[in-house]
Every structure is written in C-alpha cells, then in structure tokens.
Amino acid sequence: MANVWHIEGFDGDTVIFVSDMPGNMSQQEIETTLQRLAASHLSADEIVRASLRKNAGDYSALLERVGKDAPICFGENPFYTATFKDE
C-alpha cells in the first residue's frame, strides 16, 4: 500500500466527509485543501473577512489552521482534519 493523507470532516462528533489523498502531496497542499473544505461552510462575507491581512480591523481567523500539532485541522464546526498514514 502507498502512503496517504487521510482527511475527515466533522460536524460536532458526526463524520460528514472522508477521503484519502495521495501521500506525495505536500503538507501545504493538504492545508490548502482543508482550508477550501472549511470555506465551503462559510458565507461570502466570512470568506472575505478571513482573507484580510491579520492586522486589519475586520479580520477573522475562520480559515487559519487550528493548533500546531497533528492532526492538521481547519474550521470551527464543521471542521476538517488530515493525518498522514504510512501504510
């Protein structure tokens, strides 16, 4: 078996999405994917505010990575996680 990034989406404790992505994708590519998935649950206004510079008065951290440790996580609720599986 090949290495994969295992992605899961949650709404509270309920799994709403599961997918495996190729293991040769970079961490940055996976983070961008999770960010896009999280953005799909936001309003247009929330996406715009999350796209502002961090020092802007209306900035929102809704599309920032949650925590620094594994798993990689984006979103509040729903939220998406990714873990690297060495199979």
Beta strands, then each sheet from edge to edge (+ up, - down):
strand 1: 4-11
strand 2: 14-22
strand 3: 72-75
strand 4: 79-85
sheet 1: 2+ 1- 4+ 3-
end
